[in-house]
Structures are given as structure tokens and as C-alpha cells.
Amino acid sequence: MTNDYILALWVVALAYMLAVWFKTPKQVSERGFFEGKDENGKEPSLWVLVASAAISWIFAKSIVNSAALGKAFGFLGSIGYGVYYLSFIVAGVAFYLIRTRTSFTSLPSFLEHKYGKVCMRIFLFAVGIRLFNEVWSNTKVVGLFFGGEGSLHYWLGVAVFTIFTVAYTLRGGLRSSLLTDVVQMIFAGVLLAIVLYAISPTLMSEWKAPSIDMNDAALTFCLLAFLQIWSYPFHDPVMTDRAFITEPKTMLKGFILAGIISGAFIVLFGLVGIYAYSQDFSGHSVLSVGMALGLPLLLVFNVIMLTSAGSTLDSTFSSISKLSVLDWGSKKKGDSLQRAKKVIIILAIAGNIPLLSLYMGEEIGPAIISATTISGTMIMGLAPIVLLSFMRTCPLGFHFAFWPGFILGGLLAFAPSVFPASLAIGSGKYALMTGVNLFGLILCTVGFIVGNLIGNQNTKETN
């Protein structure tokens, strides 16, 4: 990367930071910090909710993933990643039922009532792992736009971006996240339109059709995504926190609109990967396309990454503060806001530690896709735990559903050879994972039902 590019990049990054900082509230109440309410105690409007939920799910890593899948499998690959955004519909309906049938104000409090404090904390521990992974996976994508992995500008990009996001989140927590998300959503939408305008002439004239094998592999990935949407949204506090900050009807409408908008954004950005495939570019899909289109477009790509990563990271920080201070159920004395801010700083530091283990010679896209899909496998048991929660439940039902999925996901990550090839469904690199998810989801659901029957029967006999 040339010095002119680096200088222009930092100028653009500074402009982005000034725009976001200007939108950040200088001071908020405790309810504003944890619940996103304004200074008068009013809940966010429908379109603030839509913009915040949508841009918070347009992660920097998701943009990279969509482009990588478009390059690997064609347009069906990007559609497969877009299937994950049906999670908004699943979550919206589930939370609407919880909120209209009960009086609980958060998912952790609902789970504690249904399964007990131990199970609730196991759930929060899984969520904490998710939040930890969100930090490094997004800061890494941003860092790569400032310089090669491990270079001085790479680390400066990671450091400045992390410190800036921490700074404005400390000012206002969830309220800061909601208000800055609106700015970031507008940025992202305009910039996507610029990118599509730039690549569309070449795409239309040089569209390169994927092979039959690529299409089959893409359909397999689509099935994998469809299997995971029944559990995936429930371990994402970016979504679950926003499900309880407005009236139920507003939430449901907002989630449907956010799913449509963010899903369409991700699928359309997959065209960048298809462009890379049609031009036979190698390496990082987004970087290679940006460099091929010239400095102005490369800067546009960078701002897209900054806005998407920033929206996810500030939501991650506000979520970890609520999880550790309010949801965990600890009765520690002291100022809850100060404790929340300390937790944010700790996560910002700890969450970047994985960057010290550099992926030598490996493209970032596949590594992050793998992390995303495997984490979705490990929490597959949340599907029956939440969606079937209106059955007569007990802690045993939670354990019989949660742990099989967690174990299967762990084996898939660290010892995939233990699974027989006959378990695979479809074709391509995601065939085995798809098979594990299908049979695993069935196992978790049966385990949930059996666990509740046994647990409730034992309770009845004891009484």
C-alpha cells in the first residue's frame, strides 16, 4: 500500500470518527446506558430500532463472509449467508410471544424463571464467548484495510478503532450504540450503492456462471444456514437486548424490517465476491476488488468496514456491560455504571488478544466463516430451549438440549475426524457440518423433551 493511500485512509477514518462522535450523547442516565432510553425516559422509535438492529447485524466479518461465499460459490453462496438474516423473523416471533404472555424484561430473566439460575448462567457464559469473538473478528477485518497483517499500520488501525469505539460507548452505553447506529446505517447504505454502481457494468458484461459443483455446495450451505437460524439469534445479545427496549408490536415490526434490510444488504454485497470470481482475483475478496477499482473505491470499502465493524463493536460492548452487571444476577455493591465501564475496557483488551496469533498466509474470510458456523453449531440446543419453552420445563430439559449441541460443535471444531463421512449431507466443504447440524438439532430437541419428562416425573414422585 502506498503512502498516499495510507494518508487518505486515515483522513477518511478521522472523518468517520468525527461524524460518529458528534452523534454520541455526552451523558446518559443509567436507564439510557443499559436500556437505550432518552433523557426523558422515552423508548427508541421504530426506525431507530430498525437501523440499529440492521446495521448491528451487518458485521464487518459478515460483509467479508458474503463476498468470500460469493467468490467461492456464486450468487447462491451470498444468498446462503443471507438466509441467516431470517433469524430476525424467528427471534421477533419468539420474543413477541414471550413479551405478550409473560412480564419478563429480558431473555436471561425468562430463562432463569424457566430453568433456574445455573442454567441461565450457562447460557450467559455461551453468550460471553460470542461477544469475545465479536471483538477480534471485527477489529481484524478493519486492521487489514490499514496494512498487511502484523504491520505497523495494521496494529495502529486495530488500536485506534478499538479505543475510539470504547470511548464513545463509555459515554452512553446502549443509548450511544442506538444513536450512532443510525449514522452508520446511512453511511453503509450510500456506500453500498456506490460500490454496486462501480462494479455493475463489468459484472453485467463479464458474468461468470458458477460450476455445477459450486451450485451444489452453495445449496448445502443454504441448508446449513436454515438449520442454524432456529437457535442462532438467541445467543446474540445485540438482537436479544433490542427485543426488550420497545413495545412488543414495535419490536416485531422493527425486527422484520431490519431482517429484510440487512439481509438484502448482505446478499447484494456478495456481488463483490462474484466480481472477484469473474476477474480471477486471488486472496482477500474485498481488498482485491477495492485495489483493482482504484484508490477512491478502496476508501469507500474501508469506510463500509469501519461503519459495519463500529456498529457491531459498540453493541458488543454495551451488551457485555448489561450481561455482567444486570443479567448475571450478581449482588455486588457499588456504582453499576462504573462496574459496567470497567467490564467494557476489559473485554476490549482481552477480545483483541487472539490477534496475536496471526493467520500466516491464510485468507481472513474462510477462518471467520468457520468460526461463525461452528459457534452456530455449538448453541443449536437453544432452539428447543427457547422455542419450546412454553412446555412444562425443568433444568434437566435445558441440560439435555444444551450440552449435546455444545459437545458436537466442539468436536466439529477440534476433532472433525470423529464423525463418519456418511453423516455428511449435500456436497462441498459444509456437507459434514450440515449433517451434524441436522441430526444434532433433532438430538437436542428430543433430549429437551425427554429431559423435561424425566425431570418433571421425578419432581412429581418426590412431592
Helices and strands as residue ranges (DSSP letters): H 3-23, H 30-35, H 46-56, H 60-73, H 75-83, G 84-86, H 87-101, H 107-115, H 117-146, H 152-206, H 212-228, G 232-235, H 237-242, H 248-278, H 285-293, H 295-322, I 323-327, H 336-350, G 353-356, H 364-378, H 382-387, H 395-414, G 416-418, G 421-423, H 431-462
